[in-house]
Amino acid sequence: RGPGLYLFVDGEGEVLYVGKATNIRARVRSYFGTGDSRRKVGSLLKLMQSIHYISTPDVLSAEVLELRLIARLRPRYNHAFTRATKYCYVRLTCGEVWPRLMVTKSLKSGSDDIFLGPISSRSMARDFVDAIESVVPLRRCTVRMGKNYRAPVDAPVCSAAQLGLAQCPCSGTAEPSSYAKAVESVMRVLSGNADEVLEKLNAKMLAHSRAQRFEEAGVVLARVEALETILRRVQSVRELVEAGELSIDSGQVSHSVERGLLVGTDVDGASFNFVAPQIDLDFSELLSAPKPSDVSYPISADLIDEILCIARHQNAA
């Protein structure tokens, strides 16, 4: 009747689904009632041959262990494991003579580029970039321009540059010192200081509202919200990681956290050890903590869910 994980397993010993619950018994019973009409539940129950449990001392333990099991087993009925594939990053290409912003899924090791993220969806990352580009005139083009780049004599100026929203080095019209200031402004945002950009966005939104262009004001508002949400989440993660070693205590349960990862749990002062289900799997390995030394910036997509989970519980404690 307590918190923990439940595993639906087929006749071949394959884990089909991993779930967490504050009350395992009640949650599992709900699958066999009339309240859950989801199509996937019906097919899951047809394949399922046995149900196994892993009891935990509290919900935080259950949430973290669920994340680890799903990530490592990738059960076919868990869509949560696909979340990591949706994460992406905002990238400032500092390795280029004329840096630009872009959205990417991959981290480029050994690069001078600056990455922000991971961000939960490409659309949210795109809103973040749009928010910056709407008030900071970076280039929008994707032309590769090395140190020896020379713009063609007849190169057209892009429409965004004609409107004063961007600079256009690919046409030879951008001025290096002005562009460098724009890049510095973007770097401040990516480091967490977005005051200048937010001030410009809010002024823009106010101007649209006063002109009764409410749809345009709504677009700016969405961009402001995306920028603030992403920076707030990144800051929360950074504070937790940089705190190093700390504990999250709730009643008789004490969690040891290192660089944002759960590395140990004590109950009444004694180390908690879960009882592994009778399945032919190495649960000590499957449920083990990632190495805190693997946590570096930008955070990799396969670690961010656990760190966000810990941050959420820390803030609620």
PyMOL commands that set and color helices and strands:
alter all, ss='L'
color gray80, all
select helices_A, chain A and resi 24-30+39-47+59-73+80-86+122-133+159-162+169-171+176-190+195-210+214-242+283-286+292-294+301-316
alter helices_A, ss='H'
color red, helices_A
select strands_A, chain A and resi 4-9+15-21+50-55+88-92+101-104+114-119+245-250+253-258+261-267+270-271
alter strands_A, ss='S'
color yellow, strands_A
deselect
rebuild
show_as cartoon
